[in-house]
Every structure is written in C-alpha cells, then in structure tokens.
Amino acid sequence: MRTTDVSATARQSTTGLRRFLDLGQQRKWLEGKAALRDTGERQESPELRLKYVAKYQRLLRRPQAQEVLEILGLYGRDCIPIPGTTERHYWSVSCLPSTPGKALIRINASWMELFSLYAEGDGIRALFLVHLSDFTRDHSPEPGQVDEALLARCATTPEDVSWFIPRGEDIFGIKVRGIASIRKFIATRHSLRAIRAFNLTHMNRGRNAYQASHCYSLADHMLSR
C-alpha cells in the first residue's frame, strides 16, 4: 500500500474533527492563538436546500429576522471550527424547528444542541450550552460553585443573563437576552472560549445526527465572509 493510501485510510478511521485538525490545531483555535484555514468546498444537497426554503422565508418575515441573521454570522465565524469543511456532517442549523420551545433557529452537533435563538418580543434571546466547569469558581462541575459575577461580566447588563443546569454531565445552560448582550457574550474572551470548548467536545464525538434538518439558506449567512 502506498503512503498516500495509508494516510487516506487513517483519516477515514479517525472520528470527529481529528479528521481535519490535529489536537494542537484545535487547542490553538480554542485559545484564540490561531486562525484556521477553511479550505473545504461546501457539499450541498439541492433537495435539502429546497426542503427548507419555505421555513426560511417564514423566518425572514419575522421582526427578529435581521438580528437572527446577524448573530448567526457571528456564531459561524467565531464559534465553529472550519465551518465550511464540516457543514452538515459535523454541525447543522435548523430553521423554525418543530421540537419543543419554539426556537427560531437551532445549531446542533453529534447528538447535542449547541445554540438556539428565540423570539423575545420583537427582539431575541439566546441559549448557549457550555461546560459547567467553565463557569464555576473552582473549575469543577459543581452547581454550588457557579460564578455568577463572571456570568454578569459576559453581558452588557447582569439582568440579561440567567442560567440553569440541564440533565447531563458537566453541561450548563446560559440564557442571554437582547442582541447587544448576545454580541458581547460571543465576543468576550472567557465565554467565547467556553463556547468553543463545548463545540469541540461534541463535534469530536462523530457525525452529526441532525443532518436531515440542515437549512442551507441559514448556513449561507454563517459561512459568508
């Protein structure tokens, strides 16, 4: 077997993002020390794109549409590694999903929800899922150690942030209200690192289970530069 064939076989047997990025590259991206070159070409499914056009058009008629698209652009640029290469197969975005909660959009990886946006009056609120240990005073997954002062600093006003602990090991749900605070949460170094860490965890677990719900029209905004 030629060396090139061995390399191809190794890539195929490796799960998650390790097919594209070694652990050193992932770590540097996590810490904001390296920009990743996204060289992959989008692998589109015309049938799937067409399937969600009607839902996408419904979303565009909502008063929150422009804020949703703006935040999706930020999230795709800053929170997902090599999003073009990994689109649909390692992460997906759904439009007006039918699951409980009436989300406007939801981003998933593997079997896990990563991020959702909801209507809040004519504005929006976000739900970020991260590791609990990234927001505790002692870096443990202990609910009693949640650092609420740190959470407050990640938004424009403390009142814009609330939290809950869903069922599951080392998972933390953070609700952020209003586009200004959502922007700040994504831009703040600590919270951005926490978002990236959680996303890496689940994108490394293997193929995305929600590929059939991927809305290419929304992904266009996440992948635009």
Secondary structure, DSSP 8 states (H G I E B T S, - for coil): --HHHHHHHHHHHS-GGGGTS-HHHHHHHHTT-------------HHHHHHTHHHHHHHHTSTTHHHHHHHHHHHHHHTSSSHHHHBTTTBEEEES-SSTT--SEEEEETTEEEEEEEEETTEEEEEEEE-GGGGBTTSSS-GGGB-HHHHHHTSSSGGGEEEE--SSTT-EEEEEESHHHHHHHHHSHHHHHHHHHHHHHHHTT-S-TTGGG--HHHHHHHH--
